[in-house]
Amino acid sequence: MTVKRQPLPDASQDEGRLLTERLGALKQRTGLSLAALATVTPFSKSTWHRYLHGDQFPPRAAVMALGRLAEADPGPLLALWDSAARAQACEATTTKREPVPPAPPAAVRSRRVRRPSRAVVALATMAATVAVTAGAADVLEPTAARTAASCHGGDCQGELPTSETCGRDARTESSAVRAGEVVLLRFSPSCATVWSELRTRAGGAREISIRSGQDELSAEYPGHRSDGYSSPMLAASDPRGAQACAEVAQKPACTERFGVPGH
């Protein structure tokens, strides 16, 4: 499958280039490879490659994670991200974009749909994140468990929901039931995010993922009962087209894509 790169919009090229260069410098400062970055953050090796080469605009959570690992001053770094994000948003409002075809059901993979980005969050990863960032608590706010403290939309992407934050007003939009397991598609109006949630009495390793359009994030848990039961969040002002999935014991279960007739 060919991965199509999506360059930054024209109006944000200057800001985006500066942000990309800054992220590259921070990556060099950490001394970590792309594979190592993937093990201590919720973003995969291929996703980091796109962020660091300017092929995909990074979410705030990714910038914060890299800044924390590099012990960077958060003020200028986040100001640069804000500037690039505003420029990209302005370009989006003035440029007519072609409609993006919705992602197909899990059982059907169209060759026209690019390979989704995947963020892997495991219990060991969370522990590693805590260990790496323990000495940098005064640089950026701690996110040991990758949970959202106060965010909205893109700021939440890649974070895990909690009952104290985005879970407060979350509602279930769709569900799928299979052999004592329930997969829920959750949507928070206040945070403008969607995520997948698993309800099960059994333990065992599991992967929980959320899909919306051409984006996908997933979390892998080794199987302890104390592990999480939700995927990271995806930014979505509307839950239509989103699909929640979970795979337990190599048996997947997915909700229908919410609000899409025939799916």
C-alpha positions as CSV (number, residue, x, y, z in Angstrom):
1,M,0.0,0.0,0.0
2,T,1.3,3.4,-0.9
3,V,1.3,6.1,1.8
4,K,0.4,9.5,0.4
5,R,2.0,12.4,2.1
6,Q,0.0,15.5,2.8
7,P,2.1,18.7,2.8
8,L,1.2,21.6,5.0
9,P,-1.2,24.1,3.5
10,D,0.4,27.0,1.7
11,A,-0.6,29.7,4.3
12,S,1.0,27.8,7.1
13,Q,4.2,26.8,5.3
14,D,6.4,29.4,7.0
15,E,5.1,28.7,10.5
16,G,4.9,24.9,9.8
17,R,8.5,24.9,8.5
18,L,9.7,26.7,11.7
19,L,7.8,24.2,13.9
20,T,9.2,21.2,11.9
21,E,12.7,22.5,12.3
22,R,12.2,23.1,16.0
23,L,10.8,19.6,16.5
24,G,13.8,18.2,14.6
25,A,16.2,20.0,16.8
26,L,14.4,18.7,19.9
27,K,14.5,15.2,18.6
28,Q,18.3,15.5,18.1
29,R,18.6,16.9,21.7
30,T,16.8,13.8,23.2
31,G,19.2,11.5,21.3
32,L,16.2,9.1,20.8
33,S,15.5,7.3,17.6
34,L,12.0,7.3,16.0
35,A,11.5,3.8,17.4
36,A,12.5,5.0,20.9
37,L,10.1,7.9,20.7
38,A,7.3,5.5,19.8
39,T,8.0,3.5,22.9
40,V,7.7,6.5,25.3
41,T,4.9,8.4,23.7
42,P,1.4,7.4,22.3
43,F,2.6,8.1,18.8
44,S,4.0,5.5,16.4
45,K,7.4,5.5,14.6
46,S,5.7,6.3,11.3
47,T,3.6,9.0,12.9
48,W,6.7,10.7,14.3
49,H,8.4,10.4,10.9
50,R,5.5,12.4,9.4
51,Y,5.5,15.0,12.2
52,L,9.3,15.5,12.0
53,H,9.3,15.8,8.2
54,G,6.4,18.2,7.9
55,D,4.2,15.7,6.2
56,Q,1.5,15.9,8.8
57,F,0.7,18.7,11.3
58,P,1.5,17.5,14.8
59,P,-1.1,17.7,17.6
60,R,-0.3,19.8,20.7
61,A,0.1,16.6,22.7
62,A,3.0,15.4,20.5
63,V,4.7,18.8,20.7
64,M,4.4,18.8,24.5
65,A,5.7,15.2,24.7
66,L,8.8,15.9,22.6
67,G,9.4,19.2,24.5
68,R,9.2,17.4,27.8
69,L,11.6,14.7,26.7
70,A,14.1,17.3,25.5
71,E,13.6,19.4,28.6
72,A,12.6,22.4,26.4
73,D,11.2,25.7,27.6
74,P,7.4,25.1,27.1
75,G,6.5,28.8,26.5
76,P,8.2,29.5,23.2
77,L,7.6,26.0,22.0
78,L,3.8,26.1,22.5
79,A,3.7,29.6,21.2
80,L,5.3,28.4,18.0
81,W,2.8,25.5,17.8
82,D,-0.1,28.0,18.4
83,S,1.1,30.2,15.6
84,A,1.4,27.4,13.1
85,A,-2.0,26.0,14.2
86,R,-3.7,29.4,13.6
87,A,-2.1,29.7,10.2
88,Q,-3.3,26.3,9.3
89,A,-6.8,27.0,10.5
90,C,-6.9,30.3,8.5
91,E,-5.8,28.4,5.4
92,A,-8.5,25.8,6.0
93,T,-11.2,28.5,6.1
94,T,-10.1,30.1,2.8
95,T,-9.3,27.0,0.8
96,K,-12.0,24.8,-0.6
97,R,-11.0,21.3,0.2
98,E,-12.2,18.2,-1.7
99,P,-14.4,15.9,0.4
100,V,-12.5,13.1,2.1
101,P,-14.1,9.6,1.5
102,P,-15.0,8.0,4.8
103,A,-12.9,5.0,6.0
104,P,-14.3,1.7,5.0
105,P,-15.6,-0.9,7.6
106,A,-12.9,-2.9,9.5
107,A,-13.4,-5.9,7.2
108,V,-12.8,-3.9,4.0
109,R,-9.7,-1.9,3.3
110,S,-9.9,0.3,0.2
111,R,-6.5,1.0,-1.5
112,R,-7.5,4.6,-1.8
113,V,-7.5,5.1,1.9
114,R,-4.1,5.9,3.3
115,R,-2.7,3.8,6.1
116,P,-3.9,5.3,9.4
117,S,-1.6,6.6,12.0
118,R,-1.5,4.5,15.1
119,A,-0.6,5.5,18.6
120,V,0.4,2.6,20.9
121,V,-0.1,3.1,24.6
122,A,0.9,0.1,26.8
123,L,1.3,0.0,30.6
124,A,5.1,-0.4,30.2
125,T,5.1,2.7,28.0
126,M,3.3,4.7,30.6
127,A,5.8,3.7,33.2
128,A,8.7,4.6,30.8
129,T,7.1,8.0,30.2
130,V,7.0,8.6,33.9
131,A,10.6,7.6,34.4
132,V,11.9,9.7,31.5
133,T,10.0,12.8,32.6
134,A,10.4,12.6,36.3
135,G,13.2,15.1,36.2
136,A,11.4,17.6,34.0
137,A,8.2,18.2,35.9
138,D,9.0,21.9,36.1
139,V,9.4,22.1,32.3
140,L,6.0,20.9,31.1
141,E,3.0,19.8,33.1
142,P,3.1,16.1,34.0
143,T,1.1,13.7,31.8
144,A,2.4,10.4,33.2
145,A,-0.7,8.5,32.2
146,R,-1.3,10.6,29.1
147,T,-4.6,11.8,30.4
148,A,-6.3,15.1,29.4
149,A,-6.4,17.7,32.2
150,S,-8.1,20.5,30.3
151,C,-8.3,20.4,26.5
152,H,-10.5,20.9,23.4
153,G,-10.4,19.3,20.0
154,G,-6.9,19.0,18.6
155,D,-5.4,19.7,22.0
156,C,-7.0,16.5,23.3
157,Q,-5.9,14.2,20.4
158,G,-3.7,11.4,21.6
159,E,-4.7,11.9,25.2
160,L,-6.6,9.4,27.3
161,P,-10.0,10.4,28.6
162,T,-10.8,10.5,32.3
163,S,-14.0,10.8,34.3
164,E,-12.8,14.1,35.7
165,T,-12.2,15.7,32.3
166,C,-13.7,14.7,28.9
167,G,-15.6,11.8,30.5
168,R,-17.8,14.2,32.5
169,D,-20.2,14.9,29.7
170,A,-19.5,12.0,27.5
171,R,-22.3,10.1,25.9
172,T,-22.5,6.7,24.2
173,E,-23.4,7.1,20.5
174,S,-23.1,3.5,19.4
175,S,-22.2,0.1,20.8
176,A,-21.4,-3.5,19.8
177,V,-21.9,-6.5,22.0
178,R,-20.0,-9.8,21.6
179,A,-19.6,-12.7,24.1
180,G,-19.8,-10.6,27.3
181,E,-17.8,-7.7,25.9
182,V,-19.3,-4.3,25.0
183,V,-17.6,-1.8,22.8
184,L,-18.8,1.8,23.1
185,L,-18.3,4.8,20.9
186,R,-18.0,7.7,23.2
187,F,-18.4,11.4,22.4
188,S,-17.6,14.5,24.6
189,P,-19.3,17.7,23.3
190,S,-17.3,19.9,25.6
191,C,-13.9,18.4,24.5
192,A,-15.1,17.8,20.9
193,T,-13.5,14.3,20.9
194,V,-14.5,10.7,20.3
195,W,-13.0,7.6,21.7
196,S,-13.6,3.8,22.1
197,E,-14.4,2.3,25.5
198,L,-14.4,-1.4,26.3
199,R,-16.6,-3.0,29.0
200,T,-15.6,-6.6,29.9
201,R,-15.3,-8.9,32.9
202,A,-12.4,-10.9,31.4
203,G,-8.8,-10.0,31.5
204,G,-6.3,-10.6,28.8
205,A,-4.3,-8.5,26.4
206,R,-6.4,-6.1,24.3
207,E,-6.2,-3.4,21.7
208,I,-8.8,-0.6,21.7
209,S,-9.0,1.8,18.8
210,I,-11.0,4.7,17.5
211,R,-11.4,5.7,13.8
212,S,-12.8,8.8,12.3
213,G,-12.4,9.6,8.6
214,Q,-8.8,8.6,7.8
215,D,-7.5,9.0,11.3
216,E,-7.0,6.1,13.8
217,L,-5.5,5.9,17.2
218,S,-5.2,2.8,19.3
219,A,-4.0,1.7,22.8
220,E,-2.6,-1.7,23.6
221,Y,-2.8,-3.1,27.1
222,P,-0.9,-6.2,28.2
223,G,-3.9,-7.7,30.0
224,H,-3.7,-6.9,33.7
225,R,-7.1,-5.9,35.3
226,S,-5.6,-2.6,36.4
227,D,-4.9,-1.7,32.7
228,G,-7.0,0.9,30.9
229,Y,-10.2,0.2,28.9
230,S,-10.2,3.1,26.5
231,S,-8.5,4.3,23.4
232,P,-6.8,7.7,23.0
233,M,-9.1,10.5,21.9
234,L,-9.5,11.8,18.4
235,A,-10.6,15.4,17.7
236,A,-14.2,15.4,16.4
237,S,-16.7,18.2,16.7
238,D,-19.3,15.7,15.5
239,P,-19.3,11.9,16.2
240,R,-20.7,11.1,12.7
241,G,-18.5,8.7,10.8
242,A,-16.6,7.6,13.9
243,Q,-16.2,3.9,14.7
244,A,-15.1,2.2,17.9
245,C,-13.2,-1.1,17.9
246,A,-11.7,-3.5,20.4
247,E,-9.8,-6.7,19.9
248,V,-9.5,-9.2,22.8
249,A,-7.9,-12.6,22.4
250,Q,-7.4,-11.8,18.7
251,K,-11.2,-11.4,18.2
252,P,-12.2,-8.0,17.0
253,A,-15.5,-6.2,17.6
254,C,-16.5,-2.9,16.1
255,T,-19.5,-0.6,16.3
256,E,-21.1,0.6,13.1
257,R,-19.8,4.0,11.8
258,F,-22.1,6.3,13.6
259,G,-24.6,8.2,11.5
260,V,-23.5,6.6,8.2
261,P,-26.4,4.7,6.6
262,G,-25.6,1.2,5.6
263,H,-22.6,0.8,7.9
